[in-house]
Amino acid sequence: MDGDLSEGGMQTVALNDGTHCGETQPLAGIPVSNAIPNSGLQNQVTSPTQIIPPPQARPTSLPQYPHNPGSAYNSPNSASSPAMSPIPLATPTTPGTENGGAAVVRTSSSKMESIKSWSISTYKCTKQLLSEKLGKSSRTVDSELEGQIESLRDTQRKYSQILRLARALSSHFYHVVQTQQQLGDAFADLAQKSPELQEEFIYNAETQRTLTKNGETLLGALNFFVSSVNTLCNKTMEDTLLTVKLYEAARIEYDAYRSDLEMLAQQPRSEVSSIKLEEAQRNFNGHKAHYDRLRADVAIKLKFLDENKVKVMHKQLLLFHNAVSAYFSGNQTALEATLKQFNIKLRSPNTAPPSWLEQISESSLNQGPLITTSTQQSLFHFIL
């Protein structure tokens, strides 16, 4: 035995149960990787009484539960946990979605109805105009009102001509005044450089300066005349003519629906034709009321326009006559009196605008003392 051990071997010893010492015997169901040497140890081998089952594979997916859309989801342990509240899985609805959709539908339907009514009205009016030009349909004529409208249009054309000529006169006269001013400055300059002709140059320079001053006064009167005629012609008359255009459009619609009503009235009576006749009668009554209202508006505006035109032109023609007569007669006093009569304030184009102190003084004279006398004196001392 010692020799065997010295050689590096191992001796096996037989046991009572038929096994040898030094051999490893795996237990049932348990793998043994390495043999344990039992030299000098007492091994106790117990026989297994129970087989250990192998581990089961873990599930790779969650358990599937039946789902019914629109119903509440019930947890698997909801029966044992009554405190848990069911969570609805139905699709949430936005508040006001149904009302918003109805509003969109109503808006689109109203637009379609307006487009439909506009198309029908345009078709009827175009048909009426063509029928009138071809002589196949009659038109409603108010001879008195039509005469006043035509007179207004003729008056506007003539006043436009007067306005164009007055503007040309004002423009040309402005250049004349500028030339006179430059001529007076040239005479004054030569009067200082020519002692032998100094008296003659001074006399002519003063004459041109006087003409320039009177010309600026007349130019202010001409500009006031042009401004007033422009307001009367391009604003007051134009406003009345705009109402006339609305009246003429309403007259065409009225005649179109009147012709439609007359055509339906001549057809044989039936249930369908009776319904169409009632609808045509309602449309005719509405357009007739609109036409009558606009006709009354045109008559009133024409009356007020005629009165306003007489007042405005009476004042402006008197101003024009007095200013031109006073200027070309050389009556400077009458020319200035004319401008004072019509409250026309002149400002020479070459003069500088008034200072802020002069504006304050002028406003204090017109509206009351805006600043006290002591304040004015302190301002004067500060400026000096």
C-alpha positions, 0 to 999 in steps of 0.5 A, spaced: 500 500 500 505 504 501 508 502 494 502 504 491 502 511 494 509 512 493 507 511 485 502 516 485 496 511 485 490 511 489 487 504 492 480 503 492 477 500 498 471 496 497 465 498 502 459 493 504 454 496 499 458 494 493 461 501 492 469 502 492 472 508 496 475 513 492 469 513 487 464 518 486 457 516 485 452 522 483 445 522 486 439 521 483 437 528 479 443 532 481 449 532 477 456 532 480 461 535 477 467 533 481 469 527 485 471 529 492 476 524 495 474 521 502 481 518 504 481 519 512 473 521 512 467 517 513 462 518 507 455 517 509 451 516 502 443 517 503 439 515 498 434 520 495 427 519 496 424 525 492 426 527 485 427 535 484 423 537 478 426 541 472 425 549 472 419 551 468 420 556 462 418 563 464 412 566 459 414 570 454 407 574 453 402 577 458 395 573 459 390 575 454 384 578 456 377 579 452 376 586 450 370 589 448 370 596 445 365 601 449 365 597 455 369 598 462 376 594 463 375 589 469 382 587 472 383 580 473 383 581 481 377 586 481 373 581 484 378 580 490 379 588 490 372 591 490 376 598 491 379 598 484 375 603 480 374 600 472 377 605 467 373 606 461 377 605 454 372 608 450 374 613 445 373 620 449 369 625 445 371 633 445 366 637 448 362 641 443 364 637 437 357 636 435 355 643 436 361 645 432 360 640 426 353 643 426 355 650 426 360 649 420 354 645 416 350 651 418 355 656 415 357 652 409 349 652 407 348 659 409 354 661 404 351 656 399 344 659 399 347 666 399 351 664 392 345 661 389 340 667 391 346 672 388 346 667 382 339 667 381 338 675 382 344 676 377 341 672 372 334 675 372 338 682 372 342 681 366 336 678 362 332 684 364 337 689 361 338 685 355 330 685 354 330 692 355 335 694 350 332 689 345 325 692 346 322 686 349 321 688 356 318 695 359 322 699 364 319 703 370 320 710 369 319 716 374 320 722 369 320 727 374 326 724 378 330 721 371 330 729 369 333 731 376 338 726 375 340 727 368 340 735 370 345 733 376 350 729 372 350 735 367 351 740 372 357 736 375 360 735 368 360 743 368 362 744 375 368 739 373 370 744 367 370 750 372 374 747 377 379 745 371 380 752 369 380 755 376 386 750 378 389 752 371 388 760 373 391 759 380 397 755 377 399 760 372 398 766 377 402 762 382 408 763 377 406 770 375 407 772 383 413 768 383 416 772 377 414 778 380 418 777 386 424 775 383 424 781 378 423 786 385 429 783 388 433 784 382 431 791 381 433 792 389 439 789 387 441 793 381 439 800 385 445 799 390 450 798 384 447 803 380 447 810 383 445 814 377 439 809 376 438 808 384 431 812 384 428 808 378 430 801 380 427 803 387 421 805 384 420 799 380 422 794 386 417 797 390 412 796 385 413 789 384 413 788 391 406 791 392 404 787 386 407 780 389 403 782 396 397 783 392 398 777 388 399 773 394 392 775 396 388 774 390 392 767 390 389 765 397 382 767 394 383 763 388 385 757 392 379 758 397 375 758 391 378 752 388 377 748 394 370 749 395 368 747 388 372 741 389 368 739 395 362 741 392 363 737 385 367 731 387 364 729 394 357 732 395 355 731 388 359 724 388 355 722 394 348 723 391 350 720 385 352 714 389 345 713 391 343 714 384 347 708 382 344 704 388 337 706 386 338 704 378 340 697 380 334 697 385 330 699 379 333 693 375 332 688 380 324 691 381 323 690 374 326 683 373 322 680 378 316 684 376 317 681 369 317 674 372 311 675 376 307 677 370 310 671 366 308 666 372 301 670 372 299 668 365 301 661 366 295 656 367 294 654 374 296 648 378 299 646 384 306 647 382 305 654 379 301 656 385 307 655 389 312 659 384 307 664 384 307 665 391 314 665 392 315 670 386 310 675 389 314 675 396 320 676 392 317 682 388 314 685 394 321 685 397 324 688 391 319 693 391 319 696 398 327 696 397 326 700 390 321 705 393 326 706 399 331 708 395 327 712 390 325 717 396 332 717 398 334 720 392 329 725 392 331 727 398 338 728 397 337 731 390 333 737 394 338 738 399 344 738 394 340 743 390 339 748 396 347 747 398 349 748 391 346 755 391 348 757 398 356 755 396 356 757 389 353 764 391 358 765 396 364 763 392 362 767 386 361 773 390 368 772 393 371 770 386 368 777 383 370 781 388 377 779 389 379 779 381 376 786 380 379 789 386 386 786 384 386 788 377 383 795 379 389 796 384 384 797 390 389 794 395 384 796 401 378 792 397 382 786 396 384 785 403 376 787 405 374 781 401 378 776 404 376 779 411 369 778 409 370 771 407 374 769 413 380 767 409 387 767 412 393 768 408 400 765 409 406 767 404 409 761 401 416 764 403 415 766 410 417 762 415 412 758 420 410 762 427 415 760 433 412 756 438 411 763 443 407 766 437 403 760 437 402 760 444 400 768 444 395 767 439 392 761 442 391 765 449 388 771 445 383 766 442 382 761 447 384 765 454 390 766 458 394 759 457 400 762 461 400 768 465 404 774 464 410 773 469 411 766 465 411 770 459 416 775 462 421 769 464 420 766 457 423 773 454 428 774 459 430 766 458 431 768 450 434 774 451 
